[in-house]
Amino acid sequence: MTVFPTRAALRMLAVLLLATGPLRSNARWSSRSKSQKSPHPTSRTPSVRASAALGARRPTTSGSRPGSKTRPSSTASSSSSSSSSSSSSSSSSSSSSSSSSSSSSSSSSSSSSSSSSLSSPSSSSAAAVAAPRPLPRDEDLVMVLPTAPHRLELAHTSARAGRGLTHVGAAATPVRAVYLLNDSRLAAELQHTYGRSHNETYLAWPDRPDRRRPGDARVALAPWLAAGELKYSFKWMLFGDDDTLFFLDGVKDVLRDYDPELPYVITDSFWHRDKQYMQEAPRCLPCHVTPAYRAWAADRPDHHVPRLRPGQTHATFAAPPVPPAGCPCTPDLACAYTLNVSTEISDEDKVSKEPVAWSGDSRRWGLPSDFPGSPCDYSIFHGGSGVLISVAALRLVSFDQALACMYDFPANTSSAPGSFKAMAHGDRLTSRCFWQHGLAITDPGLALTKHRLSAYVGRAMDSDSANRHALERALEQQLGPEWLWSILHMVAAHVRHSNVSTATMRRMAALYGGARHRAAAALEAAGLSARGELDAHTAATRAELERLLPQEAWVAAASGLLAPTVSAAAARGRAKAEAAIAKAGGRGGLERGAVENGGGAAMEEVGRGGVGEEDEGAEGGEG
C-alpha cells in the first residue's frame, strides 16, 4: 500500500531544505574566502598597523614574481583587516601586543606610562605572546658571501667551516651558500665543480672603476642577486664579508621568535656618527619584545661603567637607551628614539623636519633628493660583523630599486665619477637603500646596558666572546656567566683577513660546539636560564621576568662574580618571584627557559668572567 505524505510533512520538508541549503553554501564561501584572503601563510600575522606602516612596500605573496613590488588594493587591505580580526585568539593577541608595543614605544621617555596603559593580557593571551616558535631549519638559511678570486680560499673556509664541512668532498649540508665573484667564467667553473656536491651557488657581477673599492657595488647588490637566483626560497639570509664566520646554532637560537614574513635587517654591530656600537643609534628592538621587558630593561641598575681617560667626562642620556619595538622598524620610529635619547643633537635639530646629517658620507655628498622625510640620518650595519636579513625585507625592495640604490645610472650600471655611489662602502650603500625604502636596523637587544655608549660582551654580532681564546677558556671552565651567555648567543665573528685567517676559522669552528655545550651546562649548574634575555624578551609580566632572569643574579653575573655567588643570588631571586606569584593567587606566566636551581658546587671551578684586552683589542672607535 502506497503511503502519501501529508501536507504538514511536505511543509516541514521544505522548511528543512530552505534552512540547510544556505548554510552549506555559506560554509563553502567562508572556507574559500579565508584561504584566498589571508595575506600571510604563516601562523603569526603582522598587525594591521604594521601593514599600514609598510603601505605600498608590503612584501609580495608567494605567487608574485620574486623581487617585484605590488601596491595592495583596497580589497586586499580590507581583506587583511577582516582576516586579522577573524584569526585565532593566539595570533590576534600576539599581533595586538606587537602593535601596542610598537605604538606605545615611539619614545623611550614614555615607555613606562605606555606599558601601564596597555590592557593586561589574560592567561590565554599571555601564553600566546610567550609561546615558543620552532627554531629555523637548515633549509631556511642561506649564507651570502661576496668575494674575489684572490680571496676565494678565505670565503670557502668561512662558509664551509661555519656549515660544518670539514674537507672538500664532504657530504653536502642543507644550509646553502652563495658566493658572488667578479669573474663569470670562474663562477661557472666553480659551479660545475662544487655546486651540487657542496650545496653552493656561484654568481658573478662586474667591478666598478673605483681602484680603492672596486667590489663594493657588487657587495651591496649581493643580497638581491642571491635572492633572485634562489627564487626567494629561504627565510633568512646570513650576509657578511668573506672573512665573516657565522655560528649556525647561535643564529637559530637568536632567530627563534622572529617572523621572517616581517621585514627585518638584524644586527647589533652598527655605525652611528662614524663610531661603532653607539647605543643611541637609530634602531628598534624586535617585534616580539614585550612592554614588560622594555620597562624592566629601563629600570636595570647602572653597571659596567667604562673607565675614563684623563680629561674625559661621563656621557649622559636624556632617557635610558631602550629602543622601541618595531613592527616593522621604520626610519621615523628609529629616529624618534635617537632624537629623544641623544644629548649631542641640538634642540633646533630635534624639532626640525630636515634630516640631521651626522655620517661623514652624508656631510660630504649630502642626502639624496629622494631621502625619506625622517628627521635624522641613517645608521649603518657593519658588513664584517654580519647581518641577518629576512626574506620579507628583500621582497620589500625590488631588484630594480636596489640597482638604483647602487648606481647613478642603473641602466648601464655606472655612476658619476667621485659620487657617493661610485665610492661608498658596500654596507653603507645597502644600509641606505633599506632606509630609503622604509626599513631601519633591528637590534637583537642582547647588549642593552643602561647609561652606556657601547656594549661589549652581550653583542650577538662580533662580540668579545667570538674568538678562539674565549672558546678555549669556556672549555677550560674559566669564564663567568655573562661570557657564557655570550657564547650561546654568538651569531657571527669578524675574523679579518690575514695570513692565518683560514686556520683561525677552522679552529674556532672546531671549538664552538664543545664550548657551547659547556656554557649551557655551566649556566644550568648555576641555576640560570641558558637562553637568558632571549626568553625574557617575550615575558608578559614582571613576575615572569624575575623567574627567567632574577635581577639580583643578573647584576651578580654582570659584575663577574664567582659562580656560587651567582647561584645563590639566583636562588634568592627565584624564591622572591615564587612568593610574589603565590601572593598574587597562582603561578601566573610561563616558565619557558627557566632552569631549576641546583648544582652550585659543580661550578666552583668557574672563575671570574672576562677575557683580557691582551686577547681582544679595544672596541671599535672612530670610523
C-alpha positions in Angstrom: 0.0 0.0 0.0 1.4 3.4 -1.0 1.6 6.0 1.7 1.5 9.6 0.5 3.0 12.3 2.7 0.6 14.7 4.4 0.6 18.4 3.7 2.2 19.1 7.1 5.0 16.7 6.3 5.7 18.4 2.9 5.7 21.8 4.6 8.2 20.5 7.2 10.5 19.1 4.5 10.5 22.4 2.6 11.4 24.3 5.7 14.3 21.9 6.3 15.6 22.3 2.8 15.5 26.0 2.9 17.3 26.0 6.3 20.1 23.7 5.3 20.9 24.9 1.8 22.2 28.4 2.6 24.3 27.0 5.5 26.2 24.7 3.2 26.8 27.4 0.6 27.9 29.9 3.3 30.3 27.3 4.8 31.9 26.7 1.4 32.2 30.5 0.8 33.7 31.1 4.2 36.4 28.4 3.8 37.2 29.6 0.3 37.4 33.3 1.2 39.6 32.6 4.2 42.1 30.7 2.1 42.1 33.5 -0.5 42.1 36.5 1.7 44.8 35.5 4.2 47.7 37.9 3.4 50.4 35.8 5.1 50.6 32.0 5.1 52.4 31.9 8.5 50.8 31.4 11.8 51.8 34.8 13.1 50.1 37.6 11.1 51.6 41.1 11.3 49.3 43.7 12.9 47.1 45.9 10.8 49.2 48.9 12.0 52.3 47.2 10.8 50.8 46.5 7.4 49.6 50.1 7.2 53.1 51.3 8.0 54.5 49.4 5.1 51.9 50.7 2.7 52.9 50.0 -0.9 56.1 48.4 0.3 54.3 45.3 1.6 56.1 42.0 0.8 54.8 40.2 -2.2 53.0 36.9 -1.8 54.4 33.6 -2.8 52.6 33.7 -6.1 54.1 37.1 -7.2 57.2 37.5 -9.2 60.3 37.4 -6.9 61.6 40.8 -6.2 58.6 42.7 -7.7 56.7 45.2 -5.7 52.9 45.3 -5.7 50.7 48.0 -4.3 47.9 46.4 -2.3 44.4 47.3 -3.5 41.5 48.4 -1.3 40.1 44.9 -1.5 43.4 43.5 -0.2 43.6 45.9 2.6 40.0 45.3 3.7 40.6 41.5 3.5 43.7 42.0 5.6 41.6 43.7 8.3 38.9 41.0 8.2 41.5 38.2 8.2 43.3 39.6 11.2 40.0 40.2 13.1 38.8 36.7 12.4 42.1 34.9 13.1 42.7 32.7 16.1 42.9 34.1 19.6 46.6 33.3 19.8 47.6 35.1 16.6 45.3 38.1 17.3 46.6 38.6 20.8 50.2 38.3 19.5 49.7 40.9 16.8 47.8 43.3 19.1 50.5 43.1 21.7 53.1 43.8 19.0 51.2 46.7 17.5 50.6 48.1 21.0 54.3 47.9 21.9 55.2 49.5 18.6 52.9 52.4 19.0 53.5 52.9 22.7 57.3 52.9 22.5 57.9 55.6 19.9 59.8 57.4 22.5 61.8 56.0 25.4 60.7 58.5 28.0 57.0 57.3 27.8 57.7 53.6 27.9 56.6 53.1 31.5 53.4 55.1 31.2 52.6 53.3 27.9 53.1 49.9 29.4 50.7 50.7 32.2 48.1 51.9 29.8 48.1 48.6 27.9 45.4 46.2 28.7 46.7 43.4 30.9 46.7 40.1 29.0 44.7 37.2 30.2 46.3 33.9 30.8 45.5 32.7 27.3 46.8 35.8 25.6 49.9 35.7 27.8 50.5 32.2 26.7 50.1 33.3 23.1 52.6 36.0 23.4 55.2 33.8 25.0 54.5 30.6 23.0 57.8 29.4 21.7 58.2 29.3 17.9 60.2 26.4 16.4 63.9 27.0 15.6 64.7 27.8 12.0 65.7 24.8 10.0 68.9 24.4 8.0 66.8 24.7 4.8 65.6 28.1 5.9 69.1 29.6 6.0 71.4 30.8 3.2 74.9 32.3 3.6 75.8 35.0 1.1 79.5 36.0 0.9 80.8 38.4 -1.8 84.4 37.7 -2.6 87.1 37.9 -5.3 89.3 35.2 -6.9 92.4 36.1 -4.8 90.3 35.7 -1.6 88.3 32.6 -2.7 90.1 30.3 -0.2 89.1 32.6 2.7 85.5 32.7 1.5 85.4 28.9 1.1 86.8 28.4 4.5 84.4 30.8 6.1 81.2 29.3 4.6 82.3 25.6 4.8 83.7 25.8 8.4 80.5 27.6 9.5 78.3 24.9 7.9 80.4 22.0 9.3 82.1 20.9 6.0 85.5 19.9 7.3 87.0 19.0 4.0 86.4 19.1 0.2 84.2 16.3 -0.8 82.3 16.1 2.5 78.6 15.4 2.3 76.5 18.5 1.4 74.7 20.4 4.2 71.1 21.7 3.8 72.4 25.2 4.6 73.1 26.8 1.2 76.0 29.1 0.4 76.1 31.7 -2.3 79.4 33.3 -3.5 79.5 36.4 -5.7 82.6 36.9 -7.8 83.7 39.4 -10.5 84.6 36.7 -13.0 81.8 34.9 -14.7 84.0 32.2 -16.3 85.4 31.3 -12.9 82.0 31.3 -11.4 80.7 28.8 -14.0 83.7 26.5 -13.4 83.2 26.6 -9.7 79.5 26.0 -10.0 80.3 22.8 -12.1 82.9 21.6 -9.6 81.3 22.4 -6.2 77.7 23.5 -6.8 75.8 20.2 -6.4 78.2 18.4 -4.1 78.6 21.3 -1.6 75.1 22.9 -2.0 76.8 26.1 -3.2 75.9 28.7 -5.9 78.4 30.9 -7.7 77.3 34.1 -9.3 79.2 37.0 -11.0 78.9 40.7 -11.1 81.4 43.2 -12.6 83.6 45.5 -10.5 83.2 49.3 -10.6 86.0 51.6 -11.7 87.0 52.8 -8.2 90.5 51.4 -7.6 90.3 51.5 -3.8 87.0 49.7 -3.5 86.2 48.1 -6.9 83.9 45.4 -5.5 81.7 47.4 -3.1 78.8 47.9 -5.5 78.9 44.1 -6.1 78.9 43.6 -2.3 75.9 45.9 -1.9 73.9 44.2 -4.6 74.7 40.7 -3.4 71.6 40.1 -1.3 69.2 40.8 -4.2 71.3 38.8 -6.7 71.4 35.8 -4.4 67.7 36.1 -3.6 66.7 36.3 -7.2 68.9 33.3 -8.1 67.3 31.2 -5.3 63.8 32.5 -6.2 63.4 33.6 -2.6 63.2 30.0 -1.4 64.6 30.8 2.1 63.5 32.6 5.2 66.8 34.1 6.5 69.9 35.4 4.7 73.2 35.4 6.6 75.0 38.2 4.8 78.6 39.1 5.6 82.1 39.6 4.2 84.3 36.7 3.0 86.2 37.0 6.4 82.9 36.6 8.4 82.4 33.3 10.3 78.7 32.5 11.2 77.8 30.3 14.1 74.6 28.4 13.0 73.4 27.2 16.4 73.6 30.8 17.7 71.8 32.1 14.6 68.9 29.7 15.0 68.7 30.4 18.8 68.6 34.1 18.3 66.1 34.0 15.4 63.6 31.6 17.2 61.0 34.2 18.0 61.4 36.3 14.8 58.8 36.2 12.0 60.6 36.0 8.6 57.4 37.4 7.0 58.2 40.7 8.7 60.9 42.9 7.2 64.0 42.6 9.4 67.6 43.8 9.0 69.1 42.5 12.2 72.5 43.4 13.7 73.9 45.0 16.9 77.2 46.0 15.2 76.3 49.3 13.6 77.9 52.7 12.9 76.4 56.0 14.1 78.2 59.4 13.9 81.2 57.5 12.4 81.5 55.5 15.6 80.7 51.8 16.1 78.3 50.2 18.6 76.8 53.5 19.7 73.7 52.8 21.8 72.0 56.0 20.7 72.0 54.9 17.1 68.6 54.9 15.3 67.2 51.3 15.6 64.5 49.2 17.1 64.1 46.1 19.1 62.4 43.0 17.6 58.6 43.0 17.2 58.1 40.2 19.8 59.8 42.2 22.7 57.1 42.9 25.2 56.4 46.2 27.0 57.2 44.3 30.3 60.7 43.6 29.1 61.3 47.2 27.9 60.2 48.6 31.3 62.4 46.0 33.1 65.4 46.9 30.9 64.9 50.6 31.5 64.9 50.0 35.3 68.1 48.0 35.4 70.9 49.4 37.5 74.0 51.0 36.1 76.9 48.6 35.7 80.0 48.2 33.5 80.7 51.9 33.8 83.6 52.5 31.4 86.9 53.7 32.7 87.5 57.3 31.7 90.7 58.6 30.2 92.2 61.8 31.7 90.0 64.7 30.7 87.0 62.6 29.8 83.6 63.0 31.3 80.7 60.6 31.7 78.3 60.6 28.8 74.7 61.4 29.8 71.4 60.3 28.2 68.1 62.1 28.2 66.4 58.7 28.8 67.5 55.1 29.3 68.7 53.7 26.0 65.9 51.2 25.4 64.8 51.3 21.7 61.2 50.8 20.8 59.8 47.6 19.4 59.5 47.9 15.6 56.7 46.0 13.7 58.4 46.9 11.3 61.3 49.2 12.3 60.6 52.3 10.2 63.0 55.3 10.0 60.5 57.5 11.8 60.3 55.1 14.7 64.1 54.7 14.9 64.6 58.5 14.6 62.2 59.3 17.4 64.2 57.1 19.7 67.6 58.7 18.8 66.3 62.3 19.0 64.8 61.5 22.4 67.9 59.9 23.8 70.8 61.8 22.3 72.3 64.8 24.1 74.6 65.7 21.2 71.8 66.8 18.9 70.7 70.4 19.4 67.1 71.2 20.3 66.7 73.1 17.0 67.7 70.0 15.0 65.4 67.8 17.1 62.3 69.9 16.2 63.4 70.5 12.6 61.9 68.3 9.9 65.1 68.3 7.9 67.3 65.2 8.4 70.3 65.7 10.6 73.4 64.6 8.6 75.8 63.1 11.1 77.5 60.5 8.8 80.7 61.5 7.2 79.3 60.3 3.9 76.2 62.4 4.3 78.2 65.5 5.2 80.5 65.0 2.2 78.0 64.1 -0.5 74.7 65.4 1.0 71.5 63.4 1.3 69.7 62.3 -1.8 66.7 64.1 -3.1 64.5 61.0 -2.5 65.7 60.6 1.1 62.7 59.8 3.3 61.3 62.6 5.5 62.6 61.1 8.7 64.3 63.7 10.9 67.7 62.0 11.2 70.4 60.3 9.2 70.6 56.6 8.8 72.6 54.1 10.8 74.9 51.6 9.0 75.4 47.9 9.7 79.0 46.6 9.7 79.4 44.1 6.9 82.3 42.3 8.5 80.3 41.6 11.7 77.5 40.1 9.7 73.8 40.9 9.3 70.6 38.7 9.3 68.0 39.7 6.6 64.5 38.3 6.4 63.0 37.2 3.1 60.3 39.9 3.6 63.0 42.6 3.8 64.4 41.6 0.4 60.9 41.5 -1.1 60.3 45.0 0.2 62.9 46.3 -2.2 62.8 45.0 -5.8 66.0 44.3 -7.7 65.4 47.3 -10.0 65.1 49.6 -6.9 68.2 48.0 -5.4 70.1 48.7 -8.7 69.1 52.3 -8.5 70.4 52.5 -4.9 73.9 51.3 -6.0 74.4 53.2 -9.3 73.7 56.7 -10.5 72.9 55.3 -14.0 71.4 51.9 -13.3 70.6 51.3 -17.0 74.3 50.8 -17.7 75.4 50.1 -14.1 77.7 53.1 -13.9 78.0 56.1 -11.6 79.3 59.7 -11.9 83.0 59.9 -11.0 83.5 60.9 -7.4 79.9 60.4 -6.4 78.6 58.6 -3.3 77.5 55.6 -5.3 80.9 55.5 -7.1 83.0 55.5 -3.9 80.9 54.4 -0.9 81.4 51.1 1.0 79.0 48.3 0.2 77.5 48.1 3.7 76.7 51.8 3.6 75.1 51.5 0.2 72.9 48.6 1.3 72.0 50.3 4.7 71.0 53.5 3.0 68.9 51.5 0.4 66.8 49.8 3.0 66.4 53.1 4.9 65.2 54.9 1.7 62.6 52.2 1.3 61.3 52.5 4.8 63.3 50.0 6.8 65.8 50.7 9.7 68.0 48.3 11.6 66.7 46.0 14.3 68.9 45.3 17.3 68.7 41.8 18.8 68.7 43.6 22.2 71.2 41.3 24.0 73.6 44.1 24.7 71.3 46.7 26.3 73.2 48.5 29.0 71.8 51.5 30.9 73.9 54.7 30.5 76.5 53.1 28.3 77.6 54.4 24.9 78.6 51.0 23.6 78.4 47.4 24.7 80.9 44.5 24.9 80.1 41.0 25.9 76.4 40.8 25.2 76.5 41.5 21.4 75.4 38.8 19.1 77.5 40.1 16.2 81.2 40.1 16.7 81.1 40.0 20.5 84.2 39.8 22.6 83.5 36.1 23.1 83.7 35.5 19.3 87.3 34.5 19.3 89.3 31.3 19.9 90.7 32.5 23.3 87.2 32.8 24.8 86.1 29.4 23.3 89.2 27.7 24.7 88.6 29.3 28.2 84.9 28.1 28.1 86.1 24.6 27.6 88.6 25.0 30.5 85.8 26.4 32.8 87.4 29.8 33.2 84.6 32.1 32.2 81.8 33.7 34.2 78.1 33.6 33.5 77.8 36.7 31.3 80.5 35.4 29.0 78.9 32.0 28.8 75.6 33.6 27.7 77.6 35.5 25.1 79.0 32.2 23.7 75.5 30.7 23.5 74.2 33.8 21.6 77.0 34.4 19.2 75.9 34.9 15.7 79.0 35.9 13.7 82.7 36.8 14.2 84.7 39.2 12.0 87.9 37.1 11.8 89.6 39.7 9.4 91.9 38.9 6.6 95.4 37.8 7.4 97.8 35.0 6.6 96.3 32.9 9.5 92.6 33.7 8.9 91.7 30.3 7.4 93.5 28.4 10.3 91.7 30.6 12.9 88.3 30.0 11.3 88.8 26.2 11.3 90.0 26.3 14.9 87.0 28.4 16.1 84.6 26.2 14.2 86.1 23.1 15.8 85.9 24.7 19.3 82.4 26.1 19.0 80.3 23.0 19.6 82.1 21.9 22.7 82.2 25.5 24.1 78.5 26.0 23.6 77.7 22.7 25.3 79.9 23.5 28.3 78.5 27.0 28.5 74.9 25.7 28.7 75.9 23.1 31.3 77.7 25.7 33.5 74.7 28.1 33.4 72.3 25.3 34.4 74.6 24.4 37.3 74.5 28.0 38.4 70.7 27.9 38.3 70.4 30.4 35.4 68.5 30.1 32.2 70.6 29.1 29.2 68.7 31.4 26.9 68.9 34.4 29.3 67.4 37.5 27.9 66.2 35.7 24.8 63.4 34.2 26.8 63.0 37.4 28.8 62.2 39.3 25.6 58.8 37.6 25.4 57.9 37.7 29.1 54.4 39.1 29.7 54.8 40.1 33.3 57.4 41.4 35.7 57.0 38.2 37.8 57.8 36.1 34.8 60.9 38.2 34.1 62.1 37.7 37.7 61.8 33.9 37.3 63.6 33.8 33.9 66.4 36.2 34.9 66.3 37.2 38.5 67.5 40.8 38.9 69.9 40.1 41.7 71.5 37.2 39.8 71.7 39.3 36.6 73.6 42.0 38.5 75.9 39.4 40.1 76.7 37.8 36.7 77.3 41.1 35.0 79.7 42.1 37.8 81.8 39.0 37.1 81.3 37.4 40.5 82.1 33.7 41.2 79.5 31.2 40.1 78.5 30.1 43.6 77.6 33.8 44.4 75.5 34.0 41.2 73.9 30.7 42.0 72.9 31.9 45.5 71.6 35.2 44.0 69.5 33.2 41.5 68.0 31.1 44.3 67.1 34.1 46.3 65.6 35.9 43.3 63.6 32.8 42.3 62.3 32.4 45.8 61.1 36.1 45.8 59.4 35.6 42.4 57.7 32.4 43.7 56.4 34.3 46.8 55.1 37.2 44.7 53.3 34.8 42.3 51.8 32.9 45.3 50.7 36.1 46.9 49.0 37.1 43.6 46.9 34.0 43.7 48.6 31.5 41.4 51.6 30.7 39.3 51.0 33.3 36.6 53.1 33.5 33.5 55.1 30.9 31.7 58.4 29.5 32.9 59.8 28.8 29.4 63.6 28.7 29.5 63.8 28.8 33.3 66.2 26.2 34.8 65.7 24.9 38.3 68.4 25.8 40.8 71.0 23.3 41.8 74.5 22.0 41.3 76.2 25.2 42.5 79.1 23.2 43.9 79.9 21.9 40.5 80.6 25.4 39.4 83.2 26.3 42.0 86.0 26.0 39.4 84.4 28.6 37.2 86.4 31.7 37.9 85.8 35.4 37.4 84.4 36.2 34.0 86.3 38.1 31.4 88.8 37.9 28.6 91.6 40.4 28.9 92.4 43.1 26.5 95.5 41.2 25.6 93.3 38.7 23.8 90.9 41.0 22.1 91.9 44.6 21.2 90.0 47.7 22.1 86.5 48.0 20.8 85.9 49.8 17.5 86.1 53.5 17.7 86.3 56.2 15.0 85.4 55.1 11.5 
